[in-house]
Amino acid sequence: NKNTKYFRDSIETLGFTVKKGIHPIVPIMFGDAKLAQNISKDMLELGIYVVGFSFPVVPKNEARIRVQISSSHSNKHLDQALESFAKCGKKYGIL
């Protein structure tokens, strides 16, 4: 799906670590559970619903936020999500 490729390429270009693949569920890796929770909360406040996962759902120290991309997302939707991730990444010193 072109939306998945666009989002995966763009989020990595911003500087985030993403588990490799072509699947429309995109795991953005944070490692720290509290960080993933804080970012998912901040993203919701910015109008973007994402879900943070941590142990025991995923291995310890592999906390992540999973983003699900669909063909119904417009480039505007994807860019809004990317801008919000960039904002949060800067807030928490990731980027």
C-alpha positions, 0 to 999 in steps of 0.5 A, a space after each residue: 500500500 502506498 500509504 504504508 510505504 509513505 508513512 514508514 519512509 517518512 517516520 524513519 526520515 524524521 529519525 524514529 526507529 521502526 520495525 522493518 516490514 511492509 505491513 500496515 501496522 507500523 511499530 515505532 520503537 521507544 524502548 521505555 514503557 513510560 515514554 511510549 505511554 506519554 507519547 501516545 497520550 500526547 498524540 491523542 491530545 494532538 488529535 491522533 489516536 495511537 496505542 502504546 504497547 509495553 511488557 507483557 504484551 511485547 518483550 521488556 525494553 521493547 515498548 512501542 507505539 503501533 500505528 495502523 495505516 489504511 488506504 482510506 487515510 489521505 496524505 493530509 491525515 498521514 502528514 498530520 500524524 507525522 507532524 504530531 510525532 515530530 512534535 512529540 519526538 522533540 518534546 521528549 528529546 528523541 529527535 
